Amino acid sequence: METLIHEQQEGYYEALNASNSKGESTIFVTSMLQIIRDTLAEIIANQDSHRDVRPNVGVNAGTNNLCIAICKALDKTLDELFWDG
């Protein structure tokens, strides 16, 4: 997570400051979910479609659950989250 924040440091602090100014965390939480979404989209795009996923079924299920939770928090579908920008 520290690496993700470091890579998005300017936006991270902008969102944190905006949330502090408003006295609520919605802006910050949304920003963090977008960073996680973008990272997951990059991972998915870089996955080798021919590799055997059986050893990673638990990991994949956890990733799916995280994606669903992000969708709910941002009120978006999976298509909107990953492919429609």
Legacy VTK file of the C-alpha trace (Angstrom):
# vtk DataFile Version 3.0
C-alpha trace
ASCII
DATASET POLYDATA
POINTS 85 float
0.000 0.000 0.000
2.885 2.350 0.760
4.146 1.920 -2.806
0.719 2.811 -4.216
0.544 5.916 -2.049
4.090 6.921 -2.976
3.288 6.595 -6.685
0.148 8.725 -6.227
1.571 10.973 -3.506
0.321 14.322 -4.807
-3.267 13.127 -5.296
-3.154 11.288 -1.970
-2.290 14.429 -0.040
-4.745 16.560 -2.026
-7.558 14.138 -1.148
-6.445 13.942 2.475
-6.336 17.736 2.797
-9.706 18.138 1.059
-11.254 15.601 3.436
-9.729 17.369 6.433
-11.062 20.718 5.199
-14.583 19.321 4.786
-14.428 17.436 8.075
-15.411 14.120 6.475
-13.585 11.316 4.738
-15.587 10.698 1.540
-13.080 12.411 -0.764
-10.136 10.553 0.781
-11.866 7.153 0.778
-12.969 7.606 -2.833
-9.422 8.559 -3.830
-7.960 5.495 -2.098
-10.538 3.215 -3.730
-9.650 4.683 -7.125
-5.937 4.010 -6.503
-6.778 0.411 -5.566
-9.086 0.102 -8.602
-6.389 1.380 -10.956
-3.847 -1.008 -9.465
-6.197 -3.981 -9.782
-6.978 -3.016 -13.387
-3.251 -2.925 -14.147
-2.736 -6.324 -12.531
-5.635 -7.798 -14.490
-4.337 -6.309 -17.746
-0.882 -7.771 -17.155
-1.985 -11.268 -16.176
-0.985 -14.077 -18.460
-4.291 -15.443 -19.718
-2.802 -18.889 -20.272
-1.399 -19.553 -16.828
-2.926 -22.118 -14.514
-5.064 -20.196 -12.005
-5.926 -23.207 -9.829
-3.196 -22.503 -7.224
-4.483 -18.936 -6.896
-8.213 -19.607 -6.603
-8.339 -18.209 -3.051
-6.379 -15.122 -4.070
-8.602 -14.610 -7.109
-11.732 -14.952 -4.989
-10.366 -12.370 -2.542
-9.588 -10.003 -5.410
-13.105 -10.481 -6.774
-14.600 -9.690 -3.376
-12.451 -6.563 -3.136
-13.560 -5.457 -6.606
-17.200 -5.963 -5.644
-16.718 -3.957 -2.446
-15.100 -1.112 -4.399
-17.974 -1.180 -6.904
-20.496 -0.871 -4.110
-18.582 1.948 -2.426
-18.297 3.919 -5.685
-21.794 2.919 -6.875
-20.414 1.491 -10.128
-20.610 -1.792 -12.017
-17.486 -3.845 -12.724
-17.585 -2.664 -16.342
-17.733 0.971 -15.240
-15.016 0.394 -12.677
-12.450 -1.195 -14.981
-13.281 -0.427 -18.576
-15.412 2.687 -18.887
-13.008 4.918 -16.962
LINES 1 86
85 0 1 2 3 4 5 6 7 8 9 10 11 12 13 14 15 16 17 18 19 20 21 22 23 24 25 26 27 28 29 30 31 32 33 34 35 36 37 38 39 40 41 42 43 44 45 46 47 48 49 50 51 52 53 54 55 56 57 58 59 60 61 62 63 64 65 66 67 68 69 70 71 72 73 74 75 76 77 78 79 80 81 82 83 84
